Amino acid sequence: MPVRKWSISVDEKLAEHVELRAGRCGLSGFVARAVVNELERDRLDDYLETLEQEFEPVPVDLVEHYNDLWPS
């Protein structure tokens, strides 16, 4: 598969944490997975916004109830 090389800059502390967690997949693999995950979250946010526009926002008390159940 073709690849594209990027040059990026990140905070030194963040770089240290990422390098420790990258493990055997290496830095490129770790960053690629992180980017894929972030794109999935963006698509989910877009979908949820579409649902809110089409129907109505989820009631605040329901959101709070499930936030309380979800581990942070």
Predicted model as a PDB file, atoms N, CA, C, CB and O in Angstrom, pLDDT in the B-factor column:
MODEL        1                                                                  
ATOM      1  N   MET A   1       0.849  -1.172   0.000  1.00 86.00           N  
ATOM      2  CA  MET A   1       0.000   0.000   0.000  1.00 86.00           C  
ATOM      3  C   MET A   1       0.893   1.233   0.000  1.00 86.00           C  
ATOM      4  CB  MET A   1      -0.965  -0.001   1.220  1.00 86.00           C  
ATOM      5  O   MET A   1       1.877   1.283   0.738  1.00 86.00           O  
ATOM      6  N   PRO A   2       0.565   2.226  -0.815  1.00 94.00           N  
ATOM      7  CA  PRO A   2       1.360   3.460  -0.814  1.00 94.00           C  
ATOM      8  C   PRO A   2       1.237   4.184   0.527  1.00 94.00           C  
ATOM      9  CB  PRO A   2       0.913   4.391  -1.963  1.00 94.00           C  
ATOM     10  O   PRO A   2       0.189   4.144   1.171  1.00 94.00           O  
ATOM     11  N   VAL A   3       2.291   4.827   0.926  1.00 92.00           N  
ATOM     12  CA  VAL A   3       2.279   5.599   2.162  1.00 92.00           C  
ATOM     13  C   VAL A   3       2.744   7.014   1.873  1.00 92.00           C  
ATOM     14  CB  VAL A   3       3.170   4.940   3.239  1.00 92.00           C  
ATOM     15  O   VAL A   3       3.418   7.269   0.875  1.00 92.00           O  
ATOM     16  N   ARG A   4       2.378   7.926   2.754  1.00 95.00           N  
ATOM     17  CA  ARG A   4       2.821   9.309   2.644  1.00 95.00           C  
ATOM     18  C   ARG A   4       3.563   9.650   3.924  1.00 95.00           C  
ATOM     19  CB  ARG A   4       1.619  10.289   2.401  1.00 95.00           C  
ATOM     20  O   ARG A   4       3.070   9.387   5.021  1.00 95.00           O  
ATOM     21  N   LYS A   5       4.731  10.226   3.790  1.00 94.00           N  
ATOM     22  CA  LYS A   5       5.533  10.619   4.949  1.00 94.00           C  
ATOM     23  C   LYS A   5       5.158  12.028   5.361  1.00 94.00           C  
ATOM     24  CB  LYS A   5       7.049  10.526   4.640  1.00 94.00           C  
ATOM     25  O   LYS A   5       5.101  12.937   4.534  1.00 94.00           O  
ATOM     26  N   TRP A   6       4.901  12.201   6.667  1.00 94.00           N  
ATOM     27  CA  TRP A   6       4.590  13.508   7.233  1.00 94.00           C  
ATOM     28  C   TRP A   6       5.663  13.893   8.222  1.00 94.00           C  
ATOM     29  CB  TRP A   6       3.206  13.510   7.907  1.00 94.00           C  
ATOM     30  O   TRP A   6       6.347  13.040   8.787  1.00 94.00           O  
ATOM     31  N   SER A   7       5.799  15.162   8.418  1.00 95.00           N  
ATOM     32  CA  SER A   7       6.629  15.681   9.494  1.00 95.00           C  
ATOM     33  C   SER A   7       5.698  16.471  10.402  1.00 95.00           C  
ATOM     34  CB  SER A   7       7.824  16.572   8.952  1.00 95.00           C  
ATOM     35  O   SER A   7       5.067  17.433   9.965  1.00 95.00           O  
ATOM     36  N   ILE A   8       5.611  16.064  11.670  1.00 94.00           N  
ATOM     37  CA  ILE A   8       4.719  16.746  12.601  1.00 94.00           C  
ATOM     38  C   ILE A   8       5.492  17.150  13.845  1.00 94.00           C  
ATOM     39  CB  ILE A   8       3.520  15.850  12.975  1.00 94.00           C  
ATOM     40  O   ILE A   8       6.552  16.597  14.135  1.00 94.00           O  
ATOM     41  N   SER A   9       4.961  18.105  14.566  1.00 96.00           N  
ATOM     42  CA  SER A   9       5.556  18.536  15.821  1.00 96.00           C  
ATOM     43  C   SER A   9       4.527  18.375  16.922  1.00 96.00           C  
ATOM     44  CB  SER A   9       6.056  20.001  15.736  1.00 96.00           C  
ATOM     45  O   SER A   9       3.367  18.753  16.761  1.00 96.00           O  
ATOM     46  N   VAL A  10       4.960  17.810  18.049  1.00 95.00           N  
ATOM     47  CA  VAL A  10       4.084  17.644  19.205  1.00 95.00           C  
ATOM     48  C   VAL A  10       4.849  18.047  20.460  1.00 95.00           C  
ATOM     49  CB  VAL A  10       3.565  16.177  19.315  1.00 95.00           C  
ATOM     50  O   VAL A  10       6.079  18.082  20.480  1.00 95.00           O  
ATOM     51  N   ASP A  11       4.096  18.343  21.487  1.00 97.00           N  
ATOM     52  CA  ASP A  11       4.653  18.677  22.779  1.00 97.00           C  
ATOM     53  C   ASP A  11       5.598  17.565  23.245  1.00 97.00           C  
ATOM     54  CB  ASP A  11       3.530  18.909  23.807  1.00 97.00           C  
ATOM     55  O   ASP A  11       5.315  16.385  23.035  1.00 97.00           O  
ATOM     56  N   GLU A  12       6.691  17.924  23.861  1.00 97.00           N  
ATOM     57  CA  GLU A  12       7.710  16.959  24.291  1.00 97.00           C  
ATOM     58  C   GLU A  12       7.139  15.879  25.211  1.00 97.00           C  
ATOM     59  CB  GLU A  12       8.844  17.685  25.001  1.00 97.00           C  
ATOM     60  O   GLU A  12       7.439  14.698  25.035  1.00 97.00           O  
ATOM     61  N   LYS A  13       6.322  16.269  26.186  1.00 97.00           N  
ATOM     62  CA  LYS A  13       5.731  15.299  27.114  1.00 97.00           C  
ATOM     63  C   LYS A  13       4.827  14.317  26.373  1.00 97.00           C  
ATOM     64  CB  LYS A  13       4.932  16.023  28.215  1.00 97.00           C  
ATOM     65  O   LYS A  13       4.861  13.114  26.635  1.00 97.00           O  
ATOM     66  N   LEU A  14       4.020  14.835  25.447  1.00 96.00           N  
ATOM     67  CA  LEU A  14       3.151  13.964  24.666  1.00 96.00           C  
ATOM     68  C   LEU A  14       3.987  12.977  23.861  1.00 96.00           C  
ATOM     69  CB  LEU A  14       2.245  14.792  23.734  1.00 96.00           C  
ATOM     70  O   LEU A  14       3.660  11.792  23.795  1.00 96.00           O  
ATOM     71  N   ALA A  15       5.051  13.456  23.256  1.00 94.00           N  
ATOM     72  CA  ALA A  15       5.936  12.584  22.477  1.00 94.00           C  
ATOM     73  C   ALA A  15       6.500  11.459  23.347  1.00 94.00           C  
ATOM     74  CB  ALA A  15       7.085  13.402  21.857  1.00 94.00           C  
ATOM     75  O   ALA A  15       6.577  10.312  22.907  1.00 94.00           O  
ATOM     76  N   GLU A  16       6.891  11.784  24.568  1.00 94.00           N  
ATOM     77  CA  GLU A  16       7.423  10.758  25.473  1.00 94.00           C  
ATOM     78  C   GLU A  16       6.368   9.699  25.785  1.00 94.00           C  
ATOM     79  CB  GLU A  16       7.923  11.400  26.778  1.00 94.00           C  
ATOM     80  O   GLU A  16       6.662   8.504  25.775  1.00 94.00           O  
ATOM     81  N   HIS A  17       5.146  10.137  26.060  1.00 94.00           N  
ATOM     82  CA  HIS A  17       4.064   9.188  26.368  1.00 94.00           C  
ATOM     83  C   HIS A  17       3.761   8.296  25.164  1.00 94.00           C  
ATOM     84  CB  HIS A  17       2.788   9.946  26.799  1.00 94.00           C  
ATOM     85  O   HIS A  17       3.577   7.088  25.311  1.00 94.00           O  
ATOM     86  N   VAL A  18       3.711   8.892  23.986  1.00 95.00           N  
ATOM     87  CA  VAL A  18       3.408   8.125  22.780  1.00 95.00           C  
ATOM     88  C   VAL A  18       4.510   7.108  22.518  1.00 95.00           C  
ATOM     89  CB  VAL A  18       3.238   9.060  21.565  1.00 95.00           C  
ATOM     90  O   VAL A  18       4.219   5.952  22.209  1.00 95.00           O  
ATOM     91  N   GLU A  19       5.741   7.508  22.633  1.00 93.00           N  
ATOM     92  CA  GLU A  19       6.850   6.590  22.381  1.00 93.00           C  
ATOM     93  C   GLU A  19       6.841   5.419  23.353  1.00 93.00           C  
ATOM     94  CB  GLU A  19       8.178   7.328  22.475  1.00 93.00           C  
ATOM     95  O   GLU A  19       7.187   4.298  22.978  1.00 93.00           O  
ATOM     96  N   LEU A  20       6.446   5.669  24.602  1.00 93.00           N  
ATOM     97  CA  LEU A  20       6.356   4.585  25.577  1.00 93.00           C  
ATOM     98  C   LEU A  20       5.221   3.622  25.234  1.00 93.00           C  
ATOM     99  CB  LEU A  20       6.155   5.151  26.984  1.00 93.00           C  
ATOM    100  O   LEU A  20       5.343   2.418  25.459  1.00 93.00           O  
ATOM    101  N   ARG A  21       4.128   4.139  24.695  1.00 93.00           N  
ATOM    102  CA  ARG A  21       2.957   3.321  24.409  1.00 93.00           C  
ATOM    103  C   ARG A  21       2.983   2.680  23.023  1.00 93.00           C  
ATOM    104  CB  ARG A  21       1.725   4.154  24.545  1.00 93.00           C  
ATOM    105  O   ARG A  21       2.246   1.724  22.779  1.00 93.00           O  
ATOM    106  N   ALA A  22       3.802   3.177  22.126  1.00 94.00           N  
ATOM    107  CA  ALA A  22       3.782   2.708  20.737  1.00 94.00           C  
ATOM    108  C   ALA A  22       4.048   1.213  20.626  1.00 94.00           C  
ATOM    109  CB  ALA A  22       4.807   3.465  19.919  1.00 94.00           C  
ATOM    110  O   ALA A  22       3.445   0.533  19.795  1.00 94.00           O  
ATOM    111  N   GLY A  23       4.928   0.710  21.441  1.00 85.00           N  
ATOM    112  CA  GLY A  23       5.189  -0.722  21.457  1.00 85.00           C  
ATOM    113  C   GLY A  23       5.697  -1.255  20.134  1.00 85.00           C  
ATOM    114  O   GLY A  23       6.392  -0.567  19.386  1.00 85.00           O  
ATOM    115  N   ARG A  24       5.329  -2.513  19.859  1.00 83.00           N  
ATOM    116  CA  ARG A  24       5.892  -3.196  18.689  1.00 83.00           C  
ATOM    117  C   ARG A  24       5.335  -2.711  17.362  1.00 83.00           C  
ATOM    118  CB  ARG A  24       5.653  -4.661  18.803  1.00 83.00           C  
ATOM    119  O   ARG A  24       5.954  -2.934  16.322  1.00 83.00           O  
ATOM    120  N   CYS A  25       4.167  -2.044  17.371  1.00 82.00           N  
ATOM    121  CA  CYS A  25       3.639  -1.529  16.099  1.00 82.00           C  
ATOM    122  C   CYS A  25       4.426  -0.305  15.652  1.00 82.00           C  
ATOM    123  CB  CYS A  25       2.141  -1.176  16.230  1.00 82.00           C  
ATOM    124  O   CYS A  25       4.317   0.120  14.502  1.00 82.00           O  
ATOM    125  N   GLY A  26       5.213   0.259  16.552  1.00 93.00           N  
ATOM    126  CA  GLY A  26       6.036   1.399  16.208  1.00 93.00           C  
ATOM    127  C   GLY A  26       5.262   2.703  16.195  1.00 93.00           C  
ATOM    128  O   GLY A  26       4.034   2.718  16.279  1.00 93.00           O  
ATOM    129  N   LEU A  27       5.985   3.771  16.092  1.00 93.00           N  
ATOM    130  CA  LEU A  27       5.399   5.098  16.137  1.00 93.00           C  
ATOM    131  C   LEU A  27       4.426   5.329  14.979  1.00 93.00           C  
ATOM    132  CB  LEU A  27       6.493   6.149  16.115  1.00 93.00           C  
ATOM    133  O   LEU A  27       3.329   5.845  15.188  1.00 93.00           O  
ATOM    134  N   SER A  28       4.815   4.955  13.778  1.00 93.00           N  
ATOM    135  CA  SER A  28       3.944   5.171  12.622  1.00 93.00           C  
ATOM    136  C   SER A  28       2.629   4.415  12.770  1.00 93.00           C  
ATOM    137  CB  SER A  28       4.650   4.741  11.335  1.00 93.00           C  
ATOM    138  O   SER A  28       1.564   4.965  12.487  1.00 93.00           O  
ATOM    139  N   GLY A  29       2.691   3.183  13.202  1.00 93.00           N  
ATOM    140  CA  GLY A  29       1.476   2.393  13.396  1.00 93.00           C  
ATOM    141  C   GLY A  29       0.593   2.971  14.477  1.00 93.00           C  
ATOM    142  O   GLY A  29      -0.629   3.014  14.332  1.00 93.00           O  
ATOM    143  N   PHE A  30       1.206   3.416  15.563  1.00 95.00           N  
ATOM    144  CA  PHE A  30       0.453   3.999  16.671  1.00 95.00           C  
ATOM    145  C   PHE A  30      -0.260   5.270  16.227  1.00 95.00           C  
ATOM    146  CB  PHE A  30       1.383   4.300  17.856  1.00 95.00           C  
ATOM    147  O   PHE A  30      -1.445   5.453  16.508  1.00 95.00           O  
ATOM    148  N   VAL A  31       0.459   6.144  15.534  1.00 94.00           N  
ATOM    149  CA  VAL A  31      -0.130   7.408  15.077  1.00 94.00           C  
ATOM    150  C   VAL A  31      -1.217   7.144  14.036  1.00 94.00           C  
ATOM    151  CB  VAL A  31       0.959   8.336  14.489  1.00 94.00           C  
ATOM    152  O   VAL A  31      -2.254   7.808  14.045  1.00 94.00           O  
ATOM    153  N   ALA A  32      -0.993   6.191  13.148  1.00 94.00           N  
ATOM    154  CA  ALA A  32      -2.009   5.869  12.138  1.00 94.00           C  
ATOM    155  C   ALA A  32      -3.292   5.389  12.812  1.00 94.00           C  
ATOM    156  CB  ALA A  32      -1.483   4.793  11.156  1.00 94.00           C  
ATOM    157  O   ALA A  32      -4.384   5.797  12.415  1.00 94.00           O  
ATOM    158  N   ARG A  33      -3.178   4.521  13.832  1.00 94.00           N  
ATOM    159  CA  ARG A  33      -4.369   4.058  14.554  1.00 94.00           C  
ATOM    160  C   ARG A  33      -5.065   5.214  15.256  1.00 94.00           C  
ATOM    161  CB  ARG A  33      -3.993   2.977  15.573  1.00 94.00           C  
ATOM    162  O   ARG A  33      -6.294   5.286  15.271  1.00 94.00           O  
ATOM    163  N   ALA A  34      -4.284   6.116  15.836  1.00 96.00           N  
ATOM    164  CA  ALA A  34      -4.867   7.273  16.525  1.00 96.00           C  
ATOM    165  C   ALA A  34      -5.632   8.163  15.544  1.00 96.00           C  
ATOM    166  CB  ALA A  34      -3.767   8.088  17.233  1.00 96.00           C  
ATOM    167  O   ALA A  34      -6.708   8.663  15.871  1.00 96.00           O  
ATOM    168  N   VAL A  35      -5.091   8.359  14.366  1.00 97.00           N  
ATOM    169  CA  VAL A  35      -5.757   9.190  13.360  1.00 97.00           C  
ATOM    170  C   VAL A  35      -7.050   8.517  12.895  1.00 97.00           C  
ATOM    171  CB  VAL A  35      -4.817   9.448  12.153  1.00 97.00           C  
ATOM    172  O   VAL A  35      -8.074   9.184  12.748  1.00 97.00           O  
ATOM    173  N   VAL A  36      -7.011   7.206  12.663  1.00 97.00           N  
ATOM    174  CA  VAL A  36      -8.216   6.474  12.269  1.00 97.00           C  
ATOM    175  C   VAL A  36      -9.280   6.608  13.352  1.00 97.00           C  
ATOM    176  CB  VAL A  36      -7.893   4.981  12.008  1.00 97.00           C  
ATOM    177  O   VAL A  36     -10.445   6.860  13.044  1.00 97.00           O  
ATOM    178  N   ASN A  37      -8.897   6.442  14.614  1.00 98.00           N  
ATOM    179  CA  ASN A  37      -9.851   6.577  15.723  1.00 98.00           C  
ATOM    180  C   ASN A  37     -10.455   7.975  15.771  1.00 98.00           C  
ATOM    181  CB  ASN A  37      -9.168   6.261  17.057  1.00 98.00           C  
ATOM    182  O   ASN A  37     -11.656   8.122  15.994  1.00 98.00           O  
ATOM    183  N   GLU A  38      -9.646   8.989  15.567  1.00 98.00           N  
ATOM    184  CA  GLU A  38     -10.147  10.366  15.606  1.00 98.00           C  
ATOM    185  C   GLU A  38     -11.109  10.641  14.450  1.00 98.00           C  
ATOM    186  CB  GLU A  38      -8.978  11.359  15.563  1.00 98.00           C  
ATOM    187  O   GLU A  38     -12.116  11.326  14.628  1.00 98.00           O  
ATOM    188  N   LEU A  39     -10.801  10.115  13.277  1.00 98.00           N  
ATOM    189  CA  LEU A  39     -11.708  10.277  12.137  1.00 98.00           C  
ATOM    190  C   LEU A  39     -13.042   9.575  12.398  1.00 98.00           C  
ATOM    191  CB  LEU A  39     -11.061   9.724  10.852  1.00 98.00           C  
ATOM    192  O   LEU A  39     -14.096  10.091  12.026  1.00 98.00           O  
ATOM    193  N   GLU A  40     -12.999   8.404  13.033  1.00 98.00           N  
ATOM    194  CA  GLU A  40     -14.237   7.701  13.384  1.00 98.00           C  
ATOM    195  C   GLU A  40     -15.066   8.524  14.365  1.00 98.00           C  
ATOM    196  CB  GLU A  40     -13.923   6.317  13.986  1.00 98.00           C  
ATOM    197  O   GLU A  40     -16.287   8.604  14.234  1.00 98.00           O  
ATOM    198  N   ARG A  41     -14.411   9.129  15.336  1.00 98.00           N  
ATOM    199  CA  ARG A  41     -15.121   9.982  16.297  1.00 98.00           C  
ATOM    200  C   ARG A  41     -15.750  11.185  15.602  1.00 98.00           C  
ATOM    201  CB  ARG A  41     -14.165  10.457  17.405  1.00 98.00           C  
ATOM    202  O   ARG A  41     -16.878  11.567  15.914  1.00 98.00           O  
ATOM    203  N   ASP A  42     -15.020  11.780  14.662  1.00 98.00           N  
ATOM    204  CA  ASP A  42     -15.559  12.915  13.905  1.00 98.00           C  
ATOM    205  C   ASP A  42     -16.800  12.506  13.118  1.00 98.00           C  
ATOM    206  CB  ASP A  42     -14.495  13.480  12.952  1.00 98.00           C  
ATOM    207  O   ASP A  42     -17.793  13.234  13.095  1.00 98.00           O  
ATOM    208  N   ARG A  43     -16.743  11.336  12.472  1.00 98.00           N  
ATOM    209  CA  ARG A  43     -17.911  10.864  11.712  1.00 98.00           C  
ATOM    210  C   ARG A  43     -19.088  10.588  12.636  1.00 98.00           C  
ATOM    211  CB  ARG A  43     -17.562   9.595  10.918  1.00 98.00           C  
ATOM    212  O   ARG A  43     -20.234  10.873  12.286  1.00 98.00           O  
ATOM    213  N   LEU A  44     -18.814  10.036  13.809  1.00 97.00           N  
ATOM    214  CA  LEU A  44     -19.874   9.787  14.776  1.00 97.00           C  
ATOM    215  C   LEU A  44     -20.498  11.103  15.237  1.00 97.00           C  
ATOM    216  CB  LEU A  44     -19.330   9.000  15.981  1.00 97.00           C  
ATOM    217  O   LEU A  44     -21.720  11.212  15.331  1.00 97.00           O  
ATOM    218  N   ASP A  45     -19.666  12.098  15.525  1.00 96.00           N  
ATOM    219  CA  ASP A  45     -20.192  13.426  15.904  1.00 96.00           C  
ATOM    220  C   ASP A  45     -21.086  13.997  14.806  1.00 96.00           C  
ATOM    221  CB  ASP A  45     -19.031  14.405  16.198  1.00 96.00           C  
ATOM    222  O   ASP A  45     -22.154  14.540  15.087  1.00 96.00           O  
ATOM    223  N   ASP A  46     -20.643  13.872  13.553  1.00 97.00           N  
ATOM    224  CA  ASP A  46     -21.452  14.359  12.428  1.00 97.00           C  
ATOM    225  C   ASP A  46     -22.790  13.633  12.370  1.00 97.00           C  
ATOM    226  CB  ASP A  46     -20.696  14.178  11.097  1.00 97.00           C  
ATOM    227  O   ASP A  46     -23.830  14.254  12.150  1.00 97.00           O  
ATOM    228  N   TYR A  47     -22.762  12.327  12.568  1.00 97.00           N  
ATOM    229  CA  TYR A  47     -23.994  11.529  12.536  1.00 97.00           C  
ATOM    230  C   TYR A  47     -24.938  11.940  13.662  1.00 97.00           C  
ATOM    231  CB  TYR A  47     -23.668  10.027  12.644  1.00 97.00           C  
ATOM    232  O   TYR A  47     -26.141  12.088  13.449  1.00 97.00           O  
ATOM    233  N   LEU A  48     -24.388  12.124  14.856  1.00 94.00           N  
ATOM    234  CA  LEU A  48     -25.219  12.527  15.985  1.00 94.00           C  
ATOM    235  C   LEU A  48     -25.839  13.905  15.762  1.00 94.00           C  
ATOM    236  CB  LEU A  48     -24.397  12.527  17.269  1.00 94.00           C  
ATOM    237  O   LEU A  48     -26.992  14.134  16.128  1.00 94.00           O  
ATOM    238  N   GLU A  49     -25.084  14.815  15.168  1.00 95.00           N  
ATOM    239  CA  GLU A  49     -25.636  16.134  14.834  1.00 95.00           C  
ATOM    240  C   GLU A  49     -26.780  16.010  13.828  1.00 95.00           C  
ATOM    241  CB  GLU A  49     -24.535  17.052  14.271  1.00 95.00           C  
ATOM    242  O   GLU A  49     -27.793  16.699  13.944  1.00 95.00           O  
ATOM    243  N   THR A  50     -26.612  15.136  12.848  1.00 97.00           N  
ATOM    244  CA  THR A  50     -27.672  14.909  11.861  1.00 97.00           C  
ATOM    245  C   THR A  50     -28.923  14.368  12.541  1.00 97.00           C  
ATOM    246  CB  THR A  50     -27.195  13.932  10.765  1.00 97.00           C  
ATOM    247  O   THR A  50     -30.032  14.810  12.239  1.00 97.00           O  
ATOM    248  N   LEU A  51     -28.757  13.421  13.452  1.00 96.00           N  
ATOM    249  CA  LEU A  51     -29.903  12.868  14.168  1.00 96.00           C  
ATOM    250  C   LEU A  51     -30.604  13.935  15.001  1.00 96.00           C  
ATOM    251  CB  LEU A  51     -29.462  11.712  15.062  1.00 96.00           C  
ATOM    252  O   LEU A  51     -31.833  13.983  15.048  1.00 96.00           O  
ATOM    253  N   GLU A  52     -29.821  14.793  15.660  1.00 95.00           N  
ATOM    254  CA  GLU A  52     -30.421  15.878  16.455  1.00 95.00           C  
ATOM    255  C   GLU A  52     -31.227  16.823  15.586  1.00 95.00           C  
ATOM    256  CB  GLU A  52     -29.339  16.660  17.196  1.00 95.00           C  
ATOM    257  O   GLU A  52     -32.309  17.262  15.976  1.00 95.00           O  
ATOM    258  N   GLN A  53     -30.710  17.136  14.419  1.00 95.00           N  
ATOM    259  CA  GLN A  53     -31.425  18.038  13.518  1.00 95.00           C  
ATOM    260  C   GLN A  53     -32.692  17.387  12.977  1.00 95.00           C  
ATOM    261  CB  GLN A  53     -30.520  18.463  12.360  1.00 95.00           C  
ATOM    262  O   GLN A  53     -33.725  18.041  12.836  1.00 95.00           O  
ATOM    263  N   GLU A  54     -32.605  16.095  12.677  1.00 96.00           N  
ATOM    264  CA  GLU A  54     -33.750  15.404  12.090  1.00 96.00           C  
ATOM    265  C   GLU A  54     -34.848  15.131  13.113  1.00 96.00           C  
ATOM    266  CB  GLU A  54     -33.301  14.101  11.464  1.00 96.00           C  
ATOM    267  O   GLU A  54     -36.036  15.208  12.797  1.00 96.00           O  
ATOM    268  N   PHE A  55     -34.450  14.817  14.322  1.00 95.00           N  
ATOM    269  CA  PHE A  55     -35.433  14.491  15.353  1.00 95.00           C  
ATOM    270  C   PHE A  55     -35.482  15.614  16.383  1.00 95.00           C  
ATOM    271  CB  PHE A  55     -35.094  13.138  16.035  1.00 95.00           C  
ATOM    272  O   PHE A  55     -36.181  16.608  16.188  1.00 95.00           O  
ATOM    273  N   GLU A  56     -34.755  15.461  17.459  1.00 93.00           N  
ATOM    274  CA  GLU A  56     -34.637  16.523  18.463  1.00 93.00           C  
ATOM    275  C   GLU A  56     -33.475  16.175  19.371  1.00 93.00           C  
ATOM    276  CB  GLU A  56     -35.964  16.699  19.286  1.00 93.00           C  
ATOM    277  O   GLU A  56     -33.052  15.020  19.417  1.00 93.00           O  
ATOM    278  N   PRO A  57     -32.950  17.154  20.096  1.00 93.00           N  
ATOM    279  CA  PRO A  57     -31.847  16.844  21.007  1.00 93.00           C  
ATOM    280  C   PRO A  57     -32.285  15.854  22.091  1.00 93.00           C  
ATOM    281  CB  PRO A  57     -31.313  18.133  21.654  1.00 93.00           C  
ATOM    282  O   PRO A  57     -33.449  15.812  22.488  1.00 93.00           O  
ATOM    283  N   VAL A  58     -31.331  15.075  22.548  1.00 91.00           N  
ATOM    284  CA  VAL A  58     -31.586  14.145  23.644  1.00 91.00           C  
ATOM    285  C   VAL A  58     -31.787  14.979  24.907  1.00 91.00           C  
ATOM    286  CB  VAL A  58     -30.406  13.107  23.816  1.00 91.00           C  
ATOM    287  O   VAL A  58     -31.013  15.901  25.168  1.00 91.00           O  
ATOM    288  N   PRO A  59     -32.816  14.665  25.692  1.00 94.00           N  
ATOM    289  CA  PRO A  59     -33.049  15.426  26.924  1.00 94.00           C  
ATOM    290  C   PRO A  59     -31.828  15.396  27.852  1.00 94.00           C  
ATOM    291  CB  PRO A  59     -34.275  14.871  27.661  1.00 94.00           C  
ATOM    292  O   PRO A  59     -31.163  14.370  27.990  1.00 94.00           O  
ATOM    293  N   VAL A  60     -31.552  16.532  28.476  1.00 94.00           N  
ATOM    294  CA  VAL A  60     -30.368  16.683  29.319  1.00 94.00           C  
ATOM    295  C   VAL A  60     -30.352  15.657  30.452  1.00 94.00           C  
ATOM    296  CB  VAL A  60     -30.309  18.096  29.895  1.00 94.00           C  
ATOM    297  O   VAL A  60     -29.297  15.104  30.762  1.00 94.00           O  
ATOM    298  N   ASP A  61     -31.501  15.395  31.072  1.00 96.00           N  
ATOM    299  CA  ASP A  61     -31.514  14.445  32.183  1.00 96.00           C  
ATOM    300  C   ASP A  61     -31.156  13.033  31.728  1.00 96.00           C  
ATOM    301  CB  ASP A  61     -32.881  14.440  32.852  1.00 96.00           C  
ATOM    302  O   ASP A  61     -30.556  12.273  32.489  1.00 96.00           O  
ATOM    303  N   LEU A  62     -31.514  12.677  30.508  1.00 94.00           N  
ATOM    304  CA  LEU A  62     -31.155  11.368  29.979  1.00 94.00           C  
ATOM    305  C   LEU A  62     -29.652  11.290  29.711  1.00 94.00           C  
ATOM    306  CB  LEU A  62     -31.944  11.074  28.695  1.00 94.00           C  
ATOM    307  O   LEU A  62     -29.015  10.276  29.997  1.00 94.00           O  
ATOM    308  N   VAL A  63     -29.101  12.354  29.167  1.00 91.00           N  
ATOM    309  CA  VAL A  63     -27.650  12.413  28.932  1.00 91.00           C  
ATOM    310  C   VAL A  63     -26.912  12.291  30.259  1.00 91.00           C  
ATOM    311  CB  VAL A  63     -27.253  13.735  28.208  1.00 91.00           C  
ATOM    312  O   VAL A  63     -25.954  11.525  30.368  1.00 91.00           O  
ATOM    313  N   GLU A  64     -27.345  13.035  31.260  1.00 94.00           N  
ATOM    314  CA  GLU A  64     -26.701  12.982  32.573  1.00 94.00           C  
ATOM    315  C   GLU A  64     -26.793  11.589  33.181  1.00 94.00           C  
ATOM    316  CB  GLU A  64     -27.331  14.004  33.515  1.00 94.00           C  
ATOM    317  O   GLU A  64     -25.834  11.106  33.783  1.00 94.00           O  
ATOM    318  N   HIS A  65     -27.940  10.946  33.025  1.00 95.00           N  
ATOM    319  CA  HIS A  65     -28.123   9.584  33.567  1.00 95.00           C  
ATOM    320  C   HIS A  65     -27.084   8.634  32.983  1.00 95.00           C  
ATOM    321  CB  HIS A  65     -29.552   9.059  33.264  1.00 95.00           C  
ATOM    322  O   HIS A  65     -26.431   7.892  33.718  1.00 95.00           O  
ATOM    323  N   TYR A  66     -26.932   8.658  31.648  1.00 94.00           N  
ATOM    324  CA  TYR A  66     -25.979   7.744  31.008  1.00 94.00           C  
ATOM    325  C   TYR A  66     -24.530   8.176  31.220  1.00 94.00           C  
ATOM    326  CB  TYR A  66     -26.269   7.650  29.520  1.00 94.00           C  
ATOM    327  O   TYR A  66     -23.630   7.336  31.225  1.00 94.00           O  
ATOM    328  N   ASN A  67     -24.303   9.448  31.390  1.00 93.00           N  
ATOM    329  CA  ASN A  67     -22.943   9.896  31.746  1.00 93.00           C  
ATOM    330  C   ASN A  67     -22.549   9.341  33.112  1.00 93.00           C  
ATOM    331  CB  ASN A  67     -22.855  11.452  31.753  1.00 93.00           C  
ATOM    332  O   ASN A  67     -21.400   8.952  33.324  1.00 93.00           O  
ATOM    333  N   ASP A  68     -23.503   9.306  34.032  1.00 94.00           N  
ATOM    334  CA  ASP A  68     -23.236   8.758  35.375  1.00 94.00           C  
ATOM    335  C   ASP A  68     -22.926   7.263  35.309  1.00 94.00           C  
ATOM    336  CB  ASP A  68     -24.443   9.003  36.306  1.00 94.00           C  
ATOM    337  O   ASP A  68     -22.135   6.764  36.110  1.00 94.00           O  
ATOM    338  N   LEU A  69     -23.532   6.552  34.378  1.00 94.00           N  
ATOM    339  CA  LEU A  69     -23.313   5.102  34.251  1.00 94.00           C  
ATOM    340  C   LEU A  69     -22.010   4.757  33.546  1.00 94.00           C  
ATOM    341  CB  LEU A  69     -24.462   4.471  33.504  1.00 94.00           C  
ATOM    342  O   LEU A  69     -21.444   3.684  33.754  1.00 94.00           O  
ATOM    343  N   TRP A  70     -21.542   5.677  32.709  1.00 88.00           N  
ATOM    344  CA  TRP A  70     -20.362   5.403  31.896  1.00 88.00           C  
ATOM    345  C   TRP A  70     -19.087   5.723  32.679  1.00 88.00           C  
ATOM    346  CB  TRP A  70     -20.407   6.216  30.588  1.00 88.00           C  
ATOM    347  O   TRP A  70     -18.963   6.820  33.224  1.00 88.00           O  
ATOM    348  N   PRO A  71     -18.145   4.789  32.744  1.00 79.00           N  
ATOM    349  CA  PRO A  71     -16.911   5.071  33.492  1.00 79.00           C  
ATOM    350  C   PRO A  71     -16.081   6.164  32.798  1.00 79.00           C  
ATOM    351  CB  PRO A  71     -16.067   3.781  33.643  1.00 79.00           C  
ATOM    352  O   PRO A  71     -15.963   6.179  31.573  1.00 79.00           O  
ATOM    353  N   SER A  72     -15.521   7.059  33.583  1.00 72.00           N  
ATOM    354  CA  SER A  72     -14.721   8.142  32.972  1.00 72.00           C  
ATOM    355  C   SER A  72     -13.250   7.866  33.057  1.00 72.00           C  
ATOM    356  CB  SER A  72     -15.017   9.468  33.636  1.00 72.00           C  
ATOM    357  O   SER A  72     -12.443   8.672  32.593  1.00 72.00           O  
TER     358      SER A  72                                                      
ENDMDL                                                                          
END                                                                             
